[in-house]
Amino acid sequence: MAGYKNANEYEDGGGYVLCQRSGYKVRRKDTVIESRTRLRVHKDWVDPEHPQDHIRAKRDKQTFRGRVPEPPDRFLDINQVKAEDF
């Protein structure tokens, strides 16, 4: 009998659920909830977090001495350029 160790003792967690990663029908006791994705998945399908997922990037100052400031944008008015100018 599914869910029972023997005829007199009920096995907790014996119900079936769908693994949200593989789609297989598995026992609830064989599943875990992933902390990152909050999916209920079978123990064999768990995607562990990589240690480098939580490393913060270091600030990189990318300016250099002698930098020339960017000139301001210059826009043309309507009909300021004619066909003869090309």
PyRosetta script that sets phi, psi and omega in degrees:
from pyrosetta import init, pose_from_sequence

init()
pose = pose_from_sequence("MAGYKNANEYEDGGGYVLCQRSGYKVRRKDTVIESRTRLRVHKDWVDPEHPQDHIRAKRDKQTFRGRVPEPPDRFLDINQVKAEDF")
pose.set_psi(1, 134.7)
pose.set_omega(1, -180.0)
pose.set_phi(2, -71.7)
pose.set_psi(2, 133.8)
pose.set_omega(2, 177.0)
pose.set_phi(3, 90.7)
pose.set_psi(3, -1.7)
pose.set_omega(3, -178.7)
pose.set_phi(4, -124.4)
pose.set_psi(4, 135.3)
pose.set_omega(4, 174.0)
pose.set_phi(5, -72.8)
pose.set_psi(5, -46.2)
pose.set_omega(5, 171.7)
pose.set_phi(6, -143.4)
pose.set_psi(6, -175.1)
pose.set_omega(6, -173.4)
pose.set_phi(7, -65.4)
pose.set_psi(7, -23.7)
pose.set_omega(7, -175.5)
pose.set_phi(8, -103.3)
pose.set_psi(8, -6.4)
pose.set_omega(8, -173.1)
pose.set_phi(9, -127.1)
pose.set_psi(9, 123.7)
pose.set_omega(9, 179.7)
pose.set_phi(10, -83.8)
pose.set_psi(10, 136.4)
pose.set_omega(10, 177.9)
pose.set_phi(11, -96.9)
pose.set_psi(11, 114.9)
pose.set_omega(11, -178.1)
pose.set_phi(12, -67.4)
pose.set_psi(12, 143.4)
pose.set_omega(12, 179.0)
pose.set_phi(13, 80.8)
pose.set_psi(13, 21.6)
pose.set_omega(13, -176.1)
pose.set_phi(14, -85.1)
pose.set_psi(14, -2.3)
pose.set_omega(14, -179.3)
pose.set_phi(15, -73.9)
pose.set_psi(15, 161.3)
pose.set_omega(15, 179.8)
pose.set_phi(16, -98.0)
pose.set_psi(16, 143.8)
pose.set_omega(16, 173.0)
pose.set_phi(17, -136.9)
pose.set_psi(17, 165.8)
pose.set_omega(17, 175.7)
pose.set_phi(18, -94.7)
pose.set_psi(18, 130.4)
pose.set_omega(18, 173.5)
pose.set_phi(19, -67.8)
pose.set_psi(19, 124.1)
pose.set_omega(19, -174.8)
pose.set_phi(20, -78.1)
pose.set_psi(20, -5.3)
pose.set_omega(20, 175.1)
pose.set_phi(21, -99.9)
pose.set_psi(21, -46.2)
pose.set_omega(21, -175.8)
pose.set_phi(22, -96.2)
pose.set_psi(22, -25.2)
pose.set_omega(22, -177.7)
pose.set_phi(23, 86.2)
pose.set_psi(23, 1.7)
pose.set_omega(23, 179.5)
pose.set_phi(24, -76.8)
pose.set_psi(24, 151.9)
pose.set_omega(24, 174.8)
pose.set_phi(25, -87.0)
pose.set_psi(25, 116.4)
pose.set_omega(25, -175.3)
pose.set_phi(26, -132.5)
pose.set_psi(26, 164.4)
pose.set_omega(26, 176.2)
pose.set_phi(27, -69.7)
pose.set_psi(27, 141.4)
pose.set_omega(27, -179.8)
pose.set_phi(28, -61.4)
pose.set_psi(28, -35.1)
pose.set_omega(28, -179.2)
pose.set_phi(29, -68.0)
pose.set_psi(29, -19.2)
pose.set_omega(29, 179.9)
pose.set_phi(30, -93.5)
pose.set_psi(30, 8.8)
pose.set_omega(30, -179.2)
pose.set_phi(31, -113.0)
pose.set_psi(31, 158.4)
pose.set_omega(31, 175.1)
pose.set_phi(32, -134.4)
pose.set_psi(32, 160.1)
pose.set_omega(32, 175.7)
pose.set_phi(33, -101.4)
pose.set_psi(33, 120.6)
pose.set_omega(33, 179.9)
pose.set_phi(34, -69.0)
pose.set_psi(34, 139.9)
pose.set_omega(34, -177.0)
pose.set_phi(35, -73.1)
pose.set_psi(35, -33.6)
pose.set_omega(35, -175.2)
pose.set_phi(36, -81.9)
pose.set_psi(36, -43.8)
pose.set_omega(36, -175.0)
pose.set_phi(37, -99.4)
pose.set_psi(37, -14.5)
pose.set_omega(37, -177.8)
pose.set_phi(38, 60.7)
pose.set_psi(38, 30.6)
pose.set_omega(38, 176.5)
pose.set_phi(39, -97.0)
pose.set_psi(39, 145.5)
pose.set_omega(39, 173.6)
pose.set_phi(40, -90.1)
pose.set_psi(40, 112.5)
pose.set_omega(40, -175.6)
pose.set_phi(41, -128.1)
pose.set_psi(41, 157.5)
pose.set_omega(41, 175.9)
pose.set_phi(42, -66.2)
pose.set_psi(42, 150.2)
pose.set_omega(42, -177.2)
pose.set_phi(43, -57.1)
pose.set_psi(43, -31.4)
pose.set_omega(43, 179.9)
pose.set_phi(44, -76.6)
pose.set_psi(44, -16.3)
pose.set_omega(44, -175.9)
pose.set_phi(45, -104.3)
pose.set_psi(45, 7.8)
pose.set_omega(45, -178.1)
pose.set_phi(46, -67.0)
pose.set_psi(46, 134.3)
pose.set_omega(46, 177.5)
pose.set_phi(47, -102.0)
pose.set_psi(47, 101.0)
pose.set_omega(47, -176.2)
pose.set_phi(48, -69.0)
pose.set_psi(48, 151.4)
pose.set_omega(48, 177.8)
pose.set_phi(49, -73.8)
pose.set_psi(49, 139.3)
pose.set_omega(49, 178.2)
pose.set_phi(50, -83.8)
pose.set_psi(50, 140.3)
pose.set_omega(50, -178.3)
pose.set_phi(51, -59.9)
pose.set_psi(51, -28.5)
pose.set_omega(51, -178.0)
pose.set_phi(52, -81.4)
pose.set_psi(52, -3.5)
pose.set_omega(52, 176.5)
pose.set_phi(53, -68.0)
pose.set_psi(53, -20.9)
pose.set_omega(53, -174.0)
pose.set_phi(54, -110.7)
pose.set_psi(54, 11.6)
pose.set_omega(54, 178.0)
pose.set_phi(55, -84.1)
pose.set_psi(55, 129.0)
pose.set_omega(55, 179.9)
pose.set_phi(56, -88.3)
pose.set_psi(56, 142.2)
pose.set_omega(56, -179.5)
pose.set_phi(57, -72.2)
pose.set_psi(57, 147.4)
pose.set_omega(57, 176.4)
pose.set_phi(58, -84.5)
pose.set_psi(58, 145.5)
pose.set_omega(58, 179.8)
pose.set_phi(59, -72.1)
pose.set_psi(59, 131.9)
pose.set_omega(59, -177.2)
pose.set_phi(60, -116.1)
pose.set_psi(60, 114.7)
pose.set_omega(60, 178.0)
pose.set_phi(61, -82.6)
pose.set_psi(61, 110.4)
pose.set_omega(61, -172.9)
pose.set_phi(62, -102.5)
pose.set_psi(62, 15.4)
pose.set_omega(62, 177.1)
pose.set_phi(63, -88.5)
pose.set_psi(63, 159.2)
pose.set_omega(63, 177.8)
pose.set_phi(64, -135.2)
pose.set_psi(64, 159.5)
pose.set_omega(64, -179.7)
pose.set_phi(65, -69.5)
pose.set_psi(65, 147.5)
pose.set_omega(65, 179.3)
pose.set_phi(66, 82.9)
pose.set_psi(66, 17.4)
pose.set_omega(66, -179.4)
pose.set_phi(67, -71.8)
pose.set_psi(67, 135.3)
pose.set_omega(67, 178.6)
pose.set_phi(68, -94.0)
pose.set_psi(68, 129.3)
pose.set_omega(68, -179.6)
pose.set_phi(69, -65.2)
pose.set_psi(69, 149.7)
pose.set_omega(69, -179.9)
pose.set_phi(70, -71.8)
pose.set_psi(70, 132.7)
pose.set_omega(70, -179.1)
pose.set_phi(71, -69.7)
pose.set_psi(71, 154.7)
pose.set_omega(71, 179.4)
pose.set_phi(72, -68.6)
pose.set_psi(72, 153.6)
pose.set_omega(72, 178.7)
pose.set_phi(73, -69.9)
pose.set_psi(73, 140.9)
pose.set_omega(73, 176.9)
pose.set_phi(74, -120.8)
pose.set_psi(74, 121.3)
pose.set_omega(74, -178.1)
pose.set_phi(75, -108.9)
pose.set_psi(75, 150.1)
pose.set_omega(75, 179.1)
pose.set_phi(76, -95.2)
pose.set_psi(76, 148.0)
pose.set_omega(76, 175.1)
pose.set_phi(77, -82.1)
pose.set_psi(77, 172.3)
pose.set_omega(77, 178.6)
pose.set_phi(78, -65.7)
pose.set_psi(78, 138.1)
pose.set_omega(78, 177.8)
pose.set_phi(79, 61.2)
pose.set_psi(79, 23.9)
pose.set_omega(79, 177.6)
pose.set_phi(80, -81.4)
pose.set_psi(80, -24.0)
pose.set_omega(80, 178.3)
pose.set_phi(81, -113.2)
pose.set_psi(81, 133.0)
pose.set_omega(81, 179.5)
pose.set_phi(82, -111.9)
pose.set_psi(82, 168.7)
pose.set_omega(82, -179.5)
pose.set_phi(83, -64.0)
pose.set_psi(83, -29.1)
pose.set_omega(83, -179.9)
pose.set_phi(84, -69.8)
pose.set_psi(84, -20.3)
pose.set_omega(84, -178.4)
pose.set_phi(85, -72.2)
pose.set_psi(85, -17.0)
pose.set_omega(85, -179.8)
pose.set_phi(86, -92.6)
pose.dump_pdb("model.pdb")
